[in-house]
Amino acid sequence: MGYLEDEVKRLHTVLGNVEGRLKALEERQFGKSSGKTAEEIRMILIGPPGAGKGTQAPKIKEKFSCCHLATGDMLRSQVAKKTPLGREAKKIMDQGGLVSDDIVIGMIKEELDHNPECKGGFILDGFPRTVPQAVGLDSMLQARKQTLQHAVELQIDDALLVARITGRLVHPASGRSYHATFNPPQKPMTDDVTGEPLVQRSDDNAEALKKRLATYHQQTAPVVDYYRNTGIWKAIDASQEPNQVWKSLLAIFDGDKAKAQSSGAGILSRIAHPSRS
Ligand code: AP5
């Protein structure tokens, strides 16, 4: 018995030291009060146009130092460069339809394979938007021996989205978005960071929104069902104000930590009380 007690004590000390060392290294890497974490994240944000995907994703990127891949932004960059893909995509986007699955799956694969920021994990915003895209993502991750950790659905009533979409202003170069009423820039129509002009997206009007919402309910709602039974799906009330939505996201991430800690405690308690195992 004396040996067991000593061994348990010793292991507690070793674990304590390892935890302390890890914390110190993380603090050195990220700064004490930065709120950043060394954990890797692999998640998707699903939600209708205007739900707040593009508002919350940069905060997740900042917290986890991962890449933020927004297929809408990637397509708009092709439109701005007037590439053949951009020209074709613009027509589809302005009509509220979806660009072909093969094209967007290819764009995501390219980023996951070559974007160094994706080494810290990824947050996908606006992808997958169809079941074939979700299947494509699964195969990509399988090939990388990775799994998705979270499929977060931002739930909000369609009626609330008109005001959000028609009031949105964007800074095309960075993708930063504002809202004329809910989140106005310091100087009207001007980006706070660069001082460059803000614009309205060509698909941000009431008529195109109607079509985008119809497309969402027909083609993207089944993606929610695809993830609902996998154990990684969680829903958040996206009609709350942005900080409250962020707190709901943090609660999901904190839930992960609590799970990890309780399974660690389980191992410890089995070491401490071998008769319970
Ligand atoms: P995409 O750019 O992805 O557009 P979307 O899905 O329609 O989403 P939005 O960017 O409009 O909304 P959001 O949820 O990011 O809202 P945001 O945070 O900005 O796609 C555009 C097009 O590209 C598609 O229609 C399609 O044609 C094509 N495409 C893209 N991906 C594709 C794919 N995978 N497959 C095929 N085709 C694809 O917020 C909106 C506004 O509300 C902002 O002004 C913001 O300040 C404000 N706001 C945000 N949160 C709150 C809040 N909680 N309270 C009050 N205001 C808020």
Boltz pocket constraint, residues with backbone or C-beta under 6 A from the ligand:
constraints:
  - pocket:
      binder: B
      contacts: [[A, 47], [A, 48], [A, 49], [A, 50], [A, 51], [A, 52], [A, 53], [A, 54], [A, 55], [A, 56], [A, 71], [A, 72], [A, 73], [A, 75], [A, 89], [A, 92], [A, 93], [A, 94], [A, 96], [A, 97], [A, 98], [A, 99], [A, 100], [A, 101], [A, 104], [A, 125], [A, 126], [A, 127], [A, 128], [A, 129], [A, 133], [A, 164], [A, 165], [A, 167], [A, 168], [A, 169], [A, 177], [A, 178], [A, 179], [A, 180], [A, 182], [A, 183], [A, 212], [A, 238], [A, 239], [A, 240], [A, 241], [A, 242], [A, 245]]
      max_distance: 6.0
